Amino acid sequence: MTQRINKINRKIYISWFYQNRWPILACLIFITILFFSGLIPFWLGLVGFIFLSLTILLANRVDEKYLSPKNKPNAISEINDKKFKLKKNENIFEFTDILIEPTFILDEKTIILYMNKAAKNEFPGAQSASPISFFFRAPKFVTSIEKAIKNNQAQNINFTQSLHNEKYFSCSILPFNFSAAKNKKKHIIILMHDITAQKRAEKMRSDFIANASHELRTPLSSIMGFIETLQGPAAKDEKARKKFLKIMHAQAQRMSKLIDDLLSLSHIELKEHVKPSDDIDLSQIILSVCESLQNQAKEAGLKIELNILPSPTFIKADKNELFELLENIIDNAIKYGVRGEKIEVILQKSKEKDFAYQLNIIDYGIGVSKKDLPRLTERFYRVDADISRQKKGTGLGLAIVKHILNRHEAKLNINSELGIGTNVEILFKK
């Protein structure tokens, strides 16, 4: 900015000399005549010339200072206007960089003139000197910008932007002018506030009530029925009491697991739009999960075979969520892979250019039909509800997996055939 202002100052000085060239030339001729006539020495003539030239320049500069903008010479007026605009524009840009919310400055044609640092981080695809409609496809948002320009009135809207994940923004669209100079042009400043967490919290509350009431009704009804039986006909039957208490305990555990999964899912959904920033060694997490599930695999008559890359295999991830992700998938492989003899866990470098690592978890169990595959990550979806309950499944495991993968911008592929087994493939970014 300093270099640009210095350049403008040089233009101003050149303009002053050019405008006063004839008086200065007259002084030079007059001093020269006096010198060659022998009336004054050379040094006195030189001092006199410099003094008269500076007097003329300073006098004209003072006059220009008190002239109205309309009476200024065109060159000076134009340069001062540019200098004024430069200072003011760059002050606005510096101010927007202080803001923690994404902020855009547009011209009257909705071309992006400037984006602050928060906007560049939030919308890396957006670029200056391009129409903002290239990057925001929400018709309501674009229409509100056009309305603000046309009516010169501020607009406040909420809109949704879908990239890797759906995000919600509250947006203020404010028309303004850069300067008080002539040839005013309308500009737009757009302030965005991310309200995704708020929207997700609202949706989470409504979904939680609906899903929890549906899934908890069966075990609660079962427990209430057994309590009534124990209070009535089986009050003195010791054998029946032990049997019913065992069933009630199993139903209470089922409810506890269901509530834990619902809380975990809601917690993950709230953070789904926030990218993880920790460097986590994927190989180490896989080893930890497999070690924690070894006893469960042995009880099911299965062996977990590991074929993974040596450490370090760092990715940007949330350690706890990554552990839960792998635990859910390998736990499913153990529960539904009992017909096979082993579960294979393979980590290798990805062949897809956008991803760094490929993880495959393969079981040789009952498999899943092709018609059920697209729905496996839906909440409470079960291929076989009776088998799922026998395995103490809640129907939320793969829904949790899906949301964790969305947050990590990872890719999930599930291939399965009935009677052959299932291959769960996950592609992770660096």
Secondary structure, DSSP 4 states (H G I P E B T S, - for coil): -HHHHHHHHHHHHHHHHHHTHHHHHHHHHHHHHHHHTTSS-HHHHHHHHHHHHHHHHHHHHHHHHHS-GGGS-HHHHHHHHHHHHHHHHHHHHHHHHH-SS-EEEE-TT-BEEEE-HHHHHH-TT--TTSBGGGT---HHHHHHHHHHHHHT--EEEEEEEESSSEEEEEEEEEEEES-SSSS--EEEEEEEEE-HHHHHHHHHHHHHHHHHHHHHHHHHHHHHHHHHHHHTTTTT-HHHHHHHHHHHHHHHHHHHHHHHHHHHHHHHHHTTTSPP-EEEEHHHHHHHHHHHTHHHHHHTT-EEEEE-PPSP-EEEE-HHHHHHHHHHHHHHHHHH-TTSSEEEEEEEE-SSTT-SEEEEEEE-SS---TTTGGGTTSTT--SSHHHHHHTT--S-HHHHHHHHHHHTT-EEEEEEETTTEEEEEEEE--
